[in-house]
Amino acid sequence: MSVMGLKIYAGRTFHLPTPPAMKPHLWVAMTEPDGTPEETVIVNLTTRHPNSDTTVILDSGDHRFIKHETVVNYADALFTKIVSVQNAIKNGLSSFDDDCSSALLERIQIGLLQSPFTPKKIKSHCKKCFGGF
């Protein structure tokens, strides 16, 4: 895959195994890469359960991967190095999926700022990155 094919940007989605069961979840890049080494904030989407953070609830039609009621797991939001995601793709441990629409990305970004479960360091960084909202 070319370097351009491995580009990470806000709204790019990819599958990564998520602890503890290491089941692949869809992760969404929330911010444009920045820093040295370049990093982005990512969040994962997961099936809705009774104790889920319901700040943002998604359903089929919101993204081609979503087949049933799904939530954004803001508690697991994290900074990740761009090169780590690119290496996971190159090594077959991850794969890209369709990008989020701009409306979906904005909805998830607003939720990140509103959720009481988003780690404070992530929320603070994203407030600076998101700008207008």
C-alpha positions in Angstrom: 0.0 0.0 0.0 1.3 3.5 -0.9 2.2 6.1 1.7 -0.9 8.1 0.6 -3.0 5.0 1.1 -1.9 4.9 4.7 -2.7 8.5 5.5 -4.5 9.1 8.8 -6.8 12.1 9.2 -9.9 13.2 11.2 -12.8 10.9 10.2 -10.6 8.0 9.0 -11.8 4.7 10.4 -9.9 1.4 11.0 -10.4 -1.8 12.8 -8.1 -2.6 15.8 -8.4 -5.4 18.3 -9.6 -4.0 21.6 -8.8 -5.5 25.1 -9.8 -7.5 27.0 -11.3 -9.9 24.5 -9.2 -8.5 21.6 -12.3 -8.3 19.5 -11.8 -5.9 16.5 -13.7 -2.7 17.0 -14.1 0.2 14.6 -11.9 3.2 15.7 -12.3 6.7 14.4 -9.5 9.3 14.2 -10.9 12.5 15.9 -8.1 14.9 15.2 -5.7 15.8 12.4 -2.2 14.4 13.1 0.1 16.7 15.0 3.2 16.7 17.2 6.5 14.9 16.9 6.0 12.0 16.4 2.6 12.7 14.9 -0.3 11.6 17.0 -4.1 11.6 16.7 -6.9 11.1 19.1 -9.0 8.0 18.5 -12.3 6.6 19.9 -13.9 3.2 19.4 -17.4 2.3 18.6 -19.0 -0.6 20.4 -22.3 -2.4 20.9 -24.7 -0.6 23.3 -25.1 -2.3 26.6 -27.1 -1.2 29.7 -24.1 0.6 31.3 -22.9 2.2 28.1 -22.1 5.9 27.7 -25.1 7.1 25.7 -23.7 10.6 24.8 -23.8 9.5 21.2 -25.9 6.6 20.0 -25.4 5.3 16.4 -27.5 2.9 14.4 -27.4 1.2 11.0 -27.2 3.9 8.3 -24.8 6.1 10.2 -21.8 4.1 8.9 -21.7 1.0 6.7 -20.0 -1.0 9.5 -22.8 -0.3 12.0 -25.5 -3.0 11.9 -27.2 -2.3 15.3 -27.4 0.2 18.1 -23.8 1.3 18.8 -22.2 3.8 21.1 -19.0 5.8 21.1 -16.8 4.5 24.0 -15.4 7.9 25.0 -13.9 6.5 28.2 -11.4 4.6 26.0 -10.4 7.6 23.9 -6.6 7.8 23.5 -3.7 9.4 21.8 -2.1 7.1 19.3 1.0 7.5 17.2 0.2 7.7 13.5 3.0 5.3 12.7 1.5 2.7 15.1 -1.7 2.6 13.1 0.2 2.6 9.8 2.3 -0.3 10.9 -0.7 -2.3 12.1 -2.3 -1.8 8.6 1.0 -2.8 6.8 1.3 -5.9 9.0 -2.3 -7.0 8.5 -3.3 -6.5 12.1 -5.7 -3.7 11.1 -7.6 -2.6 8.1 -9.2 0.7 7.0 -12.9 1.1 6.6 -15.0 3.8 5.0 -14.4 7.3 6.3 -17.0 9.0 8.5 -19.2 11.5 6.8 -18.5 15.0 7.8 -21.8 15.1 9.7 -21.0 11.9 11.6 -17.5 13.0 12.4 -18.9 16.3 13.8 -21.5 14.5 15.9 -18.8 12.2 17.4 -16.5 15.2 18.0 -19.2 17.2 19.8 -20.0 14.1 21.9 -16.3 13.8 22.9 -16.5 17.2 24.4 -19.9 16.6 26.1 -19.3 13.1 27.5 -18.5 13.0 31.2 -16.4 9.9 30.5 -13.9 11.4 28.1 -10.5 11.6 29.8 -9.7 15.3 30.7 -6.4 15.4 28.8 -8.1 14.2 25.6 -11.0 16.7 26.1 -8.6 19.6 26.6 -6.5 18.7 23.6 -9.6 18.3 21.4 -11.2 21.6 22.4 -8.1 23.3 20.8 -8.3 21.1 17.7 -12.0 21.3 17.0 -12.3 25.0 16.9 -15.8 26.2 16.2 -17.8 24.0 18.7 
